[in-house]
């Protein structure tokens, strides 16, 4: 699986007002940030999905399920669901998530009230796990039935403004749409799941680093032959901080089994990102960033941060001071969210393309032409043609 995403934010929204004196002028930066937070909340509130996991009725005929292994530091709320509050104690479970027969690629078919597995995503069953050792045992059990070439574990780290149910269903949607046979683990950190609590989510990221480090260590100790780490939005900062911490502990090295890191719309300051990369002596074989110039969420995040752009909306790969990183511009693909913030997993054509690339085992051949990758029609499958996918690989930058 290989992805990447970037957004260009050369225009900035200006917030202007008329005030009386120097003291009022000093208030402008704060007022500007407040107005941007309100704008962010208003825009994202319109995209809000129903919250809370729903169970399929015991008598329901569940046709298709995906197993998601979950590690979370959220506070339990009963009925196998979790709040956005920080608990400080990790919880582990295996969830069977049913996928409706008429599921559309990139979509989460949300239940409004009772969940009907024929129409909606729903939880068919749960199996609590008592700790990291039990998580590892369950991973080993699931891996045992796979041929050696498929003994891969994927870890998904969700982004900002994501409640537990959305994180769980999104992990199941990704696993299903990309036809992933190997185990999928979700690390669900305590996002408030509310648009106006961006700073709370950023603090939750800082509070979750040790827990994610421990989960990655557990994956590396399992019987998996390779590990793929996938993160979205603010979750990419959590993942990069955890990788940096892992490298500091291990004299600059990451686990040998870690073969791929995929960052979708990374909400990270570019200087911070370069600092994180500098700590890691050897990057995984596949390090991919998916970027889009139409990512409205990252444009707003850039305004909040007062910078010229996040990693996920910076199309200029030369700003990344580490070679060998594939920057994939997916600007021309239409996603299923109005903010264009999850195009890599919500655009049916892009999902089809990336799924074909991953299944081919020929990532290098596909990405060797940076202007227009080789895209055999068999890779594209049902993707809409023509496809314009620009892939650039970073070079070492000397200053």
RAMO-V294674 format. One record per residue. N is the residue number from 1. RES is the residue in one letter. PHI is phi as a letter, one per 20 degrees, with the letter a starting at -180 (NA if undefined). Layout:
N:RES:PHI / N:RES:PHI
This chain:
1:X:NA / 2:X:c / 3:X:b / 4:X:a / 5:X:b / 6:X:b / 7:X:c / 8:X:e / 9:X:c / 10:X:e / 11:X:e / 12:X:d / 13:X:f / 14:X:d / 15:X:d / 16:X:c / 17:X:b / 18:X:d / 19:X:c / 20:X:e / 21:X:b / 22:X:f / 23:X:f / 24:X:f / 25:X:g / 26:X:f / 27:X:e / 28:X:g / 29:X:g / 30:X:f / 31:X:f / 32:X:f / 33:X:f / 34:X:f / 35:X:f / 36:X:f / 37:X:g / 38:X:f / 39:X:f / 40:X:g / 41:X:f / 42:X:f / 43:X:f / 44:X:f / 45:X:f / 46:X:f / 47:X:d / 48:X:f / 49:X:d / 50:X:g / 51:X:d / 52:X:n / 53:X:f / 54:X:c / 55:X:e / 56:X:f / 57:X:f / 58:X:g / 59:X:e / 60:X:f / 61:X:e / 62:X:e / 63:X:e / 64:X:b / 65:X:c / 66:X:c / 67:X:e / 68:X:c / 69:X:e / 70:X:d / 71:X:c / 72:X:b / 73:X:d / 74:X:f / 75:X:e / 76:X:f / 77:X:c / 78:X:n / 79:X:l / 80:X:m / 81:X:d / 82:X:c / 83:X:e / 84:X:e / 85:X:e / 86:X:e / 87:X:e / 88:X:m / 89:X:c / 90:X:f / 91:X:c / 92:X:c / 93:X:b / 94:X:d / 95:X:d / 96:X:e / 97:X:d / 98:X:e / 99:X:d / 100:X:f / 101:X:g / 102:X:e / 103:X:g / 104:X:d / 105:X:g / 106:X:n / 107:X:e / 108:X:d / 109:X:e / 110:X:f / 111:X:f / 112:X:e / 113:X:c / 114:X:f / 115:X:e / 116:X:d / 117:X:g / 118:X:f / 119:X:c / 120:X:c / 121:X:f / 122:X:b / 123:X:e / 124:X:e / 125:X:a / 126:X:c / 127:X:b / 128:X:f / 129:X:d / 130:X:e / 131:X:r / 132:X:g / 133:X:f / 134:X:f / 135:X:f / 136:X:f / 137:X:f / 138:X:f / 139:X:g / 140:X:f / 141:X:f / 142:X:f / 143:X:f / 144:X:f / 145:X:e / 146:X:d / 147:X:f / 148:X:g / 149:X:f / 150:X:d / 151:X:e / 152:X:d / 153:X:d / 154:X:d / 155:X:d / 156:X:d / 157:X:d / 158:X:f / 159:X:d / 160:X:f / 161:X:l / 162:X:c / 163:X:e / 164:X:f / 165:X:f / 166:X:f / 167:X:f / 168:X:f / 169:X:f / 170:X:f / 171:X:f / 172:X:f / 173:X:f / 174:X:f / 175:X:f / 176:X:f / 177:X:f / 178:X:e / 179:X:l / 180:X:e / 181:X:e / 182:X:f / 183:X:f / 184:X:d / 185:X:d / 186:X:d / 187:X:d / 188:X:d / 189:X:e / 190:X:f / 191:X:f / 192:X:f / 193:X:m / 194:X:c / 195:X:g / 196:X:f / 197:X:d / 198:X:f / 199:X:f / 200:X:g / 201:X:f / 202:X:f / 203:X:f / 204:X:f / 205:X:g / 206:X:f / 207:X:f / 208:X:d / 209:X:f / 210:X:f / 211:X:f / 212:X:f / 213:X:g / 214:X:f / 215:X:f / 216:X:f / 217:X:f / 218:X:f / 219:X:f / 220:X:f / 221:X:e / 222:X:f / 223:X:e / 224:X:f / 225:X:e / 226:X:b / 227:X:c / 228:X:d / 229:X:d / 230:X:c / 231:X:c / 232:X:c / 233:X:l / 234:X:f / 235:X:f / 236:X:f / 237:X:f / 238:X:f / 239:X:f / 240:X:f / 241:X:f / 242:X:f / 243:X:f / 244:X:f / 245:X:f / 246:X:f / 247:X:f / 248:X:f / 249:X:f / 250:X:d / 251:X:l / 252:X:n / 253:X:d / 254:X:d / 255:X:g / 256:X:f / 257:X:f / 258:X:f / 259:X:d / 260:X:b / 261:X:c / 262:X:c / 263:X:d / 264:X:d / 265:X:l / 266:X:f / 267:X:e / 268:X:c / 269:X:f / 270:X:f / 271:X:f / 272:X:f / 273:X:f / 274:X:f / 275:X:f / 276:X:f / 277:X:f / 278:X:f / 279:X:f / 280:X:e / 281:X:f / 282:X:c / 283:X:f / 284:X:g / 285:X:g / 286:X:d / 287:X:c / 288:X:c / 289:X:c / 290:X:d / 291:X:c / 292:X:b / 293:X:f / 294:X:d / 295:X:f / 296:X:f / 297:X:f / 298:X:f / 299:X:f / 300:X:f / 301:X:g / 302:X:f / 303:X:f / 304:X:f / 305:X:e / 306:X:m / 307:X:d / 308:X:e / 309:X:q / 310:X:e / 311:X:g / 312:X:f / 313:X:c / 314:X:d / 315:X:e / 316:X:e / 317:X:f / 318:X:f / 319:X:f / 320:X:e / 321:X:e / 322:X:b / 323:X:e / 324:X:n / 325:X:e / 326:X:e / 327:X:d / 328:X:d / 329:X:e / 330:X:d / 331:X:g / 332:X:e / 333:X:e / 334:X:e / 335:X:e / 336:X:e / 337:X:d / 338:X:f / 339:X:e / 340:X:l / 341:X:d / 342:X:c / 343:X:g / 344:X:f / 345:X:d / 346:X:d / 347:X:e / 348:X:g / 349:X:f / 350:X:f / 351:X:g / 352:X:f / 353:X:f / 354:X:f / 355:X:f / 356:X:f / 357:X:f / 358:X:f / 359:X:f / 360:X:f / 361:X:m / 362:X:c / 363:X:g / 364:X:f / 365:X:f / 366:X:f / 367:X:e / 368:X:f / 369:X:e / 370:X:f / 371:X:f / 372:X:b / 373:X:g / 374:X:f / 375:X:c / 376:X:g / 377:X:g / 378:X:f / 379:X:f / 380:X:f / 381:X:m / 382:X:e / 383:X:f / 384:X:f / 385:X:d / 386:X:f / 387:X:d / 388:X:d / 389:X:c / 390:X:e / 391:X:c / 392:X:c / 393:X:d / 394:X:f / 395:X:d / 396:X:f / 397:X:d / 398:X:d / 399:X:d
